[in-house]
Amino acid sequence: MTDGWLRVARSRPAQPIARVGAAIVLGIASLVVTPVAPAVAQDYPAIIAEPDRSDADRQTDKRRDPVNLLSFTAAKLGWTVLDMGAGAGYSTELMARSVGPSGKVYGQSDTASEKLQARMATPAMRNVTVLVRPYDDPVPADLRGFDLITFFFAYHDTTYMAVDRAKMDKALFAALKPGGFLVIADHSARPEDGATVGKTYHRIAEQTLRTELEAAGFKFVADAGFLRHPEDTRTGIVFRNPTPVDEFVLKFQKPN
């Protein structure tokens, strides 16, 4: 094959061969250097301002600071996200809007929710699938490679439920792709209260939660301070607290 190609090449003028060779080289170069379009962050303030968001969600915005929450979480267009403890779907919808139509969101709930099902009928939830599954078995075995897992204000609930938290944390770790992120927010308890006031105060101690997640293999990455309220004594139930509730927002990563 090589000799035949050379014979044909020699029978032609040199200049056209040079042009053909240059074209081939350029074509190969274009294949090599053309980058794949990276996942990009959304315009989070614009997401929160979208006119089709419900009045109920806008009320929830007042205590969640959603622009900062989304900016810290940093969900990107095209990502696949698992939202743990989806509840009525407030954070699930925020994730769905953040990853856009090219992304996918799974909302986990341990029981069926009429409010979540009603929300599923809205256009914003077209890229969402609801998973009614236990906390410690949150996704099917063949569902892996998540870019991001969110767990907002529900981890403390697992402290008084029939949930194996060590199993749950390991399942979350297994579900993430290497380099993927877990962002978790909850109501802060005093360090000495650990995981003992989940039912009474709906709180958990930050260090207790960190220790549990790090035992599962997660690496702590960052702490956001935008929901901190040091004036909170952390000795009252969060629904009737006399001051704004002290809350932590933490980011973890599955090592590559």
C-alpha positions in Angstrom: 0.0 0.0 0.0 2.8 2.4 0.8 4.7 1.9 -2.5 1.5 2.3 -4.5 0.7 5.5 -2.8 4.2 6.8 -3.4 4.1 5.9 -7.1 0.8 7.8 -7.6 2.2 10.7 -5.7 5.3 11.0 -7.8 3.3 11.0 -11.0 1.6 14.3 -9.9 3.1 17.8 -9.8 4.7 18.6 -6.4 2.7 21.8 -5.7 -0.8 20.1 -5.6 0.7 17.4 -3.4 1.9 20.0 -0.9 -1.6 21.6 -0.9 -3.2 18.2 -0.3 -0.7 17.4 2.5 -1.3 20.7 4.1 -5.0 20.2 4.0 -4.7 16.8 5.6 -2.5 18.2 8.3 -4.9 21.1 9.0 -7.8 18.7 9.1 -6.1 16.6 11.6 -5.1 19.6 13.7 -8.7 20.8 13.8 -9.8 17.4 15.1 -7.1 17.6 17.8 -7.7 21.1 19.1 -11.4 21.4 18.8 -12.6 21.4 22.5 -15.7 19.8 23.9 -18.0 22.5 25.2 -17.6 22.6 29.0 -20.5 22.6 31.5 -21.2 26.2 32.4 -23.0 27.7 35.4 -26.4 29.2 35.1 -27.3 32.8 35.8 -28.6 32.1 39.3 -30.2 35.5 40.1 -32.1 35.1 36.8 -33.3 31.7 37.9 -34.7 33.0 41.1 -36.4 35.9 39.3 -38.1 33.7 36.8 -41.8 34.7 36.7 -43.2 31.2 36.7 -41.9 30.4 40.1 -44.7 30.0 42.7 -45.6 32.4 45.5 -45.0 29.6 48.0 -41.4 29.2 46.8 -40.8 32.9 46.9 -41.9 32.8 50.6 -39.4 30.0 51.2 -36.7 32.2 49.5 -36.8 34.6 52.4 -35.2 32.0 54.7 -33.1 30.1 52.3 -31.1 32.9 50.5 -31.4 30.9 47.2 -29.0 33.0 45.1 -26.2 32.3 47.5 -27.3 28.7 47.9 -27.2 28.1 44.2 -24.0 30.0 43.7 -22.3 27.9 46.4 -23.8 24.7 45.1 -22.7 25.6 41.6 -24.9 23.2 39.6 -24.1 23.6 35.9 -25.9 23.2 32.7 -26.1 19.5 31.6 -25.3 18.1 35.0 -27.0 15.1 36.6 -28.1 15.8 40.2 -29.6 13.8 43.0 -31.7 15.9 45.5 -32.1 14.0 48.7 -35.1 14.6 51.0 -36.9 16.4 48.2 -40.1 17.0 50.3 -42.4 19.3 48.4 -39.7 19.9 45.7 -38.5 23.4 46.5 -34.8 22.5 46.1 -35.5 19.9 43.4 -37.0 22.6 41.2 -34.1 24.9 41.8 -31.7 22.1 40.7 -33.9 21.4 37.6 -33.8 25.0 36.6 -30.0 25.2 37.2 -29.0 22.2 35.1 -31.4 23.2 32.3 -33.1 21.0 29.7 -29.9 19.2 28.9 -29.5 18.1 32.5 -31.3 15.6 34.7 -32.5 15.7 38.3 -33.7 12.9 40.6 -35.7 13.9 43.6 -35.5 11.3 46.4 -38.2 11.0 49.0 -38.8 8.2 51.5 -42.6 8.6 51.1 -44.8 9.8 48.3 -45.7 13.5 48.5 -48.8 15.0 47.0 -47.2 18.4 46.9 -44.2 17.1 45.0 -46.5 15.2 42.6 -48.4 18.4 41.9 -45.2 20.3 41.3 -44.2 17.6 38.8 -46.9 18.8 36.5 -45.2 22.1 35.9 -42.9 22.8 33.0 -39.9 23.5 35.2 -39.9 19.9 36.3 -39.8 18.2 32.9 -36.2 17.0 33.5 -37.0 15.6 36.9 -37.7 12.0 38.0 -39.0 11.2 41.5 -37.5 8.3 43.4 -39.6 7.1 46.3 -37.0 5.1 48.1 -35.5 4.8 51.6 -32.8 7.3 52.7 -30.3 4.5 53.1 -31.0 3.0 49.7 -31.7 6.2 47.7 -31.0 5.2 44.1 -31.2 2.0 42.0 -27.9 0.1 41.8 -27.5 0.9 38.2 -27.9 4.7 38.7 -24.4 6.1 39.2 -22.2 8.9 38.1 -24.0 11.9 39.6 -22.2 15.2 39.2 -23.8 16.6 42.3 -25.9 15.5 45.3 -27.8 18.0 47.3 -29.2 17.3 50.8 -30.9 20.4 52.2 -32.4 20.6 55.7 -33.3 16.9 56.0 -30.2 15.1 57.2 -31.2 15.7 60.8 -34.5 13.9 60.1 -32.6 10.7 59.5 -31.2 10.8 63.1 -34.6 9.8 64.6 -35.9 7.6 61.7 -35.2 3.9 61.0 -32.2 4.9 58.8 -28.8 3.4 58.8 -26.9 6.7 58.3 -23.5 5.0 57.7 -25.1 2.9 54.9 -26.8 6.0 53.5 -23.6 8.0 53.4 -21.8 5.2 51.7 -24.6 4.9 49.2 -24.3 8.6 48.4 -20.5 8.3 48.0 -21.0 5.3 45.6 -23.6 7.2 43.5 -21.3 10.2 42.9 -18.8 10.2 40.0 -15.1 10.7 41.1 -14.7 14.4 41.6 -18.4 14.9 42.1 -19.8 17.1 44.9 -22.2 16.7 47.8 -23.6 20.0 49.2 -25.5 19.7 52.5 -27.3 22.3 54.6 -29.0 21.8 58.0 -30.0 23.5 61.2 -27.1 23.8 63.6 -27.2 22.1 67.0 -24.7 22.7 69.9 -21.6 20.5 69.5 -22.4 18.6 72.7 -25.9 17.7 71.3 -24.4 15.7 68.4 -27.2 13.8 66.7 -29.5 13.6 69.7 -31.8 16.6 69.1 -33.0 15.8 65.5 -36.6 15.1 66.7 -36.9 17.6 69.5 -35.2 20.6 67.9 -34.8 19.5 64.2 -31.1 20.2 64.4 -27.8 18.3 64.2 -24.3 19.4 65.3 -22.1 20.4 62.3 -19.1 18.4 63.5 -21.2 15.3 64.0 -22.4 15.5 60.4 -18.9 16.2 59.1 -17.5 13.2 60.9 -20.1 10.9 59.6 -19.6 12.0 56.0 -15.9 11.9 56.2 -16.1 8.3 57.5 -17.9 7.4 54.3 -15.0 8.7 52.2 -16.0 12.3 51.5 -13.5 15.1 51.5 -14.5 18.4 53.1 -14.1 21.2 50.6 -15.8 24.4 51.8 -18.1 26.1 54.3 -20.5 28.8 53.3 -21.3 31.3 55.9 -24.4 33.1 54.5 -26.9 31.3 56.7 -24.9 31.7 60.0 -26.6 33.3 62.9 -24.4 33.4 66.0 -27.1 35.0 68.0 -29.0 31.6 67.9 -28.5 29.7 71.2 -29.3 26.5 69.3 -31.5 25.3 72.2 -34.9 25.8 70.6 -37.0 24.1 68.0 -36.3 25.7 64.6 -40.0 26.4 63.8 -40.5 28.6 66.8 -37.0 29.9 67.4 -36.9 33.4 69.0 -34.0 34.4 66.6 -33.1 33.5 63.1 -31.9 29.9 63.1 -28.2 29.2 62.8 -27.6 27.0 59.7 -24.6 25.6 58.0 -24.0 24.9 54.3 -21.1 22.5 53.6 -19.5 21.2 50.4 -17.8 17.8 50.2 -16.2 16.0 47.2 -15.6 12.4 46.2 -11.9 12.2 45.5 -10.8 11.3 42.0 
